[in-house]
Amino acid sequence: MSAQKQTEGKSSVFIDYFAHPSNVKDSWAEALRSKVIEGIQETNRVLITDVDAEDALRVEKARRENGELSAAGDASRLAVMTQLGANYLLQGTITSLSVDHKRSDDGKSEWYAAVVNYTLKVVDPKNGTTIASKTFKHGESITEMATGDTPDAAAVDVAKFARKAVRALVDEAFKLNGTILEINATKGDEAKQVYISLGSAHGVGSKARFNPNRSLEKVSCRFLMTAIRKTALYMLDL
């Protein structure tokens, strides 16, 4: 499938500080937050602003630690975000981030292993309404083992899994809706080349999947039903 490139405006998302228990170091929380930001940036779906870069939104260390930021935030702070152009606010709450000392059976090797539990939610700063929310856990399964020579190294290692995991939240909160504009190549009842109204400017890249629906115009019922049976159309960016 091919797509026409467009430069429509993207939503502006402010990334707030992550609330966390007092036994979770600030540096550990920031490592996780940084990977979340990195993962969102890679989707190219929204425009990101780090609240730590805005003087009007930067808050003191004590407030970051005491959990106040786990709620929708105070009204005045949300109002400032709206004034600064925020369409959405992403908040994070770390429930736990544990680091355990490990030793091999023969006692010759030692290391640290980390497990993190956290929740991310997207909030409308105009009214504090939660748009989407997801809870994640990393470090417990074999495919997501996080280790290090020091507790700090293990905590940083477990944060890396947030980079990919956050894409599920982005897909839920910032859905893309496009239109099939033209079908250029066909083979029997199967569409081989399709142009849609979304492209790289929207964060759509090679091999992206779309679920067509019956409301799409400019597409014959025969091709549309074929696409639905296939369950997905593939797009190659021009």
N, C-alpha and C positions, 0 to 999 in steps of 0.2 A: 504494500500500500504506500502511496506517496502522499505528502501533505504540502499545502501551501504555507510558506512562512508568513507569520503575521506578528505585529508588535503591539498587541493590545496590552493595556495596563494590567499589572499583577497586583495582588493584594499585598499590603504592607503588614508584616508581622513583627511585633516587638517580642524579644526573648527576655523574660524576666529572670531574676535570680531563682535558684532552686532552694527550697526550704529543706532542711535536713536536721536530724537529731544531733545533739551536742557531741555524741561520740563519733560522728562522721566529720573528718577534717574538711575545712574549707577547700583545700587543694584537691581533695577527692571529689567533692561536689562540683568544683569547677572543671575538673577533667571530664566528668560525665556530661556536664552542660556543654562543654566545647565540642564533644563528639555529636551531641544532638544538633547543635548549630551546623556542624559540618555536614551531617546527613541531610538536613533540610536544604542547605545550600546546593547540594549535589542534585536535588530534584529539579532545580531551576523553576520551581512552581510559584514561588513567592519572593518578595523583597524582604530582607531581614535587617532588623535594627537591634543591636545589643543595648539593653537599658544601661549597662555599665558605661557606655560611651556617651550617654546623655546626662549632662549636669543636673537637669531638672528631675531626673529619675533615679540617679545614683543614691543608694541608701547605705547607712552605716553597717559595719560588720555585725553588730549585735542583732540588728533586725533580720539579717540574713539567716542567723542561727536559731532564732527563737520560734520560727514556724509561722510568723505572721503572713509570709508570702505564699502560704499554701492555700489561702482563701482567694477569692476573686480580687482582693486588694481593696484599699480604701478608696472612697469615691473621688477624692481630690486627685489621687495619683492616676486613676483611670481616666479622669477628665484631661489631665495633662497629656497622657498618651494619645487621646483622641485629637487634641489640639496639635500635637506633633505629627499627626497623619497616620496613626495606627488604625488599621482596619480590624486587626486581631491581636491578641496577646497570648503567648505560649507560656504556661506556668509548669513548673516541675516540683514534685515532692518526693524526696528520697525517703522511703520508709525504713530501709536498713541497708547498710553496706558493711558486711562483716569480712574480716581478714583473719584466717586461721593459719597457725604454724603447722607445717606438715613435715614428716620424716619417713624415709623409706624403711622397709622392713629390716634391711641389714644395717640401718643406722648410718649409712655412708652419705646419704643425700638429704638435704633440708631445703625447704622452700615455703613460700606463703601462697595461699589460694584465697581468692576473693569471690563473694557472691553479692549481687546488688538487686534490690527491689525498689522500683520507683514508678510513679504515675505522671503522665504528661497530659495536660488538657489545654484546649484552645478556647479562649474566652473572647466574647465581644466586649470591648472596653466601654462601649456606650451604655450598656445596661448590666454588665456582669454575667450575662447568660453564657453557659458552657455550650460550645458548639460541638466539641468532640472530646473524648477522653479515653486513654488506654493505659493499662498497667503492664509493666514489663519486668522480667526477671532474667538475669544473666549470670553465668558462672557455675551453674549447678549441673548442667548436662555435659556429656562427653564432647559434644560439638561446640560448646561454649566455655571450655575450661579457661580460667584466667589465673595465671601464676606469676611470681616474681621472686627475686632474691631478697626483697625487702617488702614490708607491708605497703609502702607507698607505691612500689613498682607493681604489685599485684592489683592495687586499687585502680591504678591508671590502666592496667591491662584489661580489666573487666569493663571499663568504660567504652572500649573500642566497639563493643557489640551494639551500642546504642546508635551508631552511625547508620547501620542498615535497618535496624528495627524501627526507627522513627518514620521510615517511609510509609508504614502502614497507617500511621496517624495522619500524615500529609494526604494520603489518598482518601481517607475518610473525611477530613475537614475541608480539603480544597479540591473537590471533584472537578474534572474537566468535562465539559459538554460541548460537543462539536457537531457539525453537519457534514454528511457526505455530499460533496459538490458535484462529482463527476465519476463515472466508471469508464475507464479508457480501454481496458483489455479484459476479455472474457474467454472462458473455455467451457463450453456447454452451459450449465447452470451456475458455474463458479466464476466469481469476480477475481481477476488476477491483478489488476491495477486500479486503485481507487484513490481519488483525491478528496481530502477532508479539510475542514476549516481550522485545523490545529497544526502547529509545527513546533520547531525548536524554541521559539520565543515563549511558548507556553510550558516548556519543560518536557515536551514530547520528543522522544528519541527513537533510535532504531529498535525494531521489534516490540514496540509498545502494543499492548492489547486493549481492544475496545469491545464493549458489548453493545451492538446496534439495537435500536428499538423500533417499534412499528410507526412511530410518529415522524421518522425522518422522511422529508420530502425529496424529490428529485431522484428517488431510487425506486425501481419497479418492484412490485411485490415478489416477483420471482427471485431477484437478486437479494432482496432484503431477507426473505425466508431462508435462502441458502446461507447467508451470513449468520443468521440466528442459529441454524443447525450446526454451523461450524463453531459457534459460541464465541469466536474472536476473529478480528481482522488484524492483520499485521501492517505496520506502517514503516516505510523507509523514508527518512527525511531527505528532501531535495538539497 
